[in-house]
Amino acid sequence: MLVWKKEFEFGIPEVDNQHKRLIEIGNSLFELVNDDTREDYFDEIVAMLKELENYTVTHFRDEEKLFDAVDYIGSMSHKFEHKLFVKKLEGYMANLETIDSNQKETLIELLNFVADWLVLHIVKTDREYVPLLLGEK
């Protein structure tokens, strides 16, 4: 289960709220992984992938506007990480047959990918531009 932690907070409400929403989406994946009441999760997996892709595209766009406005020196590599994340999600959507035949495995893989990426990206990569946004340089 993904839990919002104080170390994820930047003091920038727009970014913090969007990160919280991403954590909530990750928790929805966690709930699906632990739901053993049925065998077919395909529709939920596809819906979750679409929601995750749509939300991250919006979040990344908003975040990139913020750090571009302060001439963040790590902008290009940060944007590249964002693109890799979206490409990974697109890869899942391009292989719906594989998802359908390996639903539980896909859920676990997706949860691990999202959880690892979110925590590492928020704690390490995103943290690098925060001082500029807060005027601390």
C-alpha positions in Angstrom: 0.0 0.0 0.0 1.2 3.4 -0.9 1.0 5.9 1.9 1.4 9.7 1.7 4.4 10.7 3.8 5.6 14.1 5.0 8.8 13.6 3.0 6.7 13.7 -0.2 5.4 17.2 0.6 7.0 20.2 -1.1 4.9 23.0 0.2 3.6 23.7 -3.3 -0.1 22.8 -3.1 -0.6 22.2 -6.8 2.2 19.7 -7.0 1.5 18.1 -3.6 -2.2 17.6 -4.5 -1.3 16.1 -7.8 1.2 13.8 -6.2 -1.4 12.7 -3.6 -3.8 11.8 -6.4 -1.1 9.7 -8.1 -0.6 7.9 -4.8 -4.4 7.3 -4.6 -4.3 5.8 -8.1 -1.4 3.6 -7.0 -3.6 2.5 -4.0 -6.4 1.5 -6.3 -3.9 -0.8 -8.1 -3.0 -2.2 -4.7 -6.6 -2.9 -3.9 -7.1 -4.7 -7.2 -3.9 -6.8 -6.6 -5.4 -7.9 -3.2 -8.9 -8.5 -4.5 -9.2 -12.3 -4.7 -13.0 -12.4 -5.1 -12.9 -12.9 -8.8 -10.7 -13.9 -11.7 -11.3 -11.3 -14.3 -9.8 -7.8 -13.7 -9.3 -6.8 -17.3 -11.7 -3.9 -17.5 -10.4 -2.5 -14.3 -6.8 -2.8 -15.4 -7.5 -1.0 -18.7 -9.5 1.7 -16.9 -6.7 2.1 -14.4 -4.0 2.4 -17.1 -6.1 5.0 -19.0 -6.6 7.0 -15.8 -3.0 6.8 -14.9 -1.9 7.8 -18.3 -4.3 10.7 -18.5 -3.5 12.0 -15.1 0.3 11.7 -15.4 0.2 13.5 -18.8 -1.7 16.4 -17.1 0.5 16.3 -14.0 3.8 16.2 -16.0 2.6 19.1 -18.2 1.8 21.2 -15.1 5.0 20.3 -13.3 7.1 21.0 -16.4 5.5 24.5 -16.8 6.5 25.2 -13.2 10.1 24.2 -13.4 10.5 25.7 -16.9 9.3 29.1 -15.5 12.3 29.1 -13.1 14.8 27.8 -15.6 15.4 24.6 -13.8 18.8 23.3 -15.1 17.7 19.6 -14.9 14.6 20.2 -17.0 15.6 18.1 -20.0 16.5 15.0 -18.0 13.4 15.4 -15.9 11.2 15.6 -18.9 12.9 12.5 -20.3 11.9 10.6 -17.2 8.4 11.7 -17.6 8.4 10.5 -21.3 9.8 7.1 -20.2 7.0 6.7 -17.7 4.3 7.6 -20.3 5.9 5.2 -22.8 5.8 2.4 -20.3 2.1 2.9 -19.8 1.6 3.1 -23.6 3.4 -0.2 -23.8 0.9 -1.8 -21.5 -2.0 -0.4 -23.6 -0.4 -1.8 -26.8 -0.4 -5.3 -25.3 -3.9 -5.8 -24.1 -4.0 -9.4 -25.2 -1.0 -10.1 -22.9 -2.7 -8.2 -20.1 -5.9 -10.2 -20.6 -4.1 -13.6 -20.4 -1.9 -12.6 -17.4 -4.1 -10.2 -15.4 -2.9 -10.9 -11.9 0.8 -10.8 -13.0 0.2 -7.6 -14.9 -1.4 -6.0 -11.9 1.5 -6.9 -9.6 4.0 -5.7 -12.2 2.2 -2.5 -12.8 1.8 -1.8 -9.1 5.5 -2.4 -8.5 6.4 -0.1 -11.4 4.1 2.7 -10.3 5.0 2.4 -6.6 8.8 2.4 -7.3 8.6 5.2 -9.8 6.4 7.4 -7.7 8.4 7.1 -4.6 11.8 7.5 -6.3 10.6 10.2 -8.6 8.9 12.3 -5.9 11.5 11.9 -3.3 14.6 12.3 -5.5 13.9 13.8 -8.9 11.1 16.2 -8.1 12.8 17.3 -4.9 15.6 18.8 -7.1 13.5 21.6 -8.5 11.6 22.5 -5.4 14.2 25.0 -4.0 13.9 27.0 -7.2 10.1 27.1 -7.0 10.2 28.2 -3.4 12.8 30.8 -4.1 15.5 29.2 -2.1 18.0 28.5 -4.9 
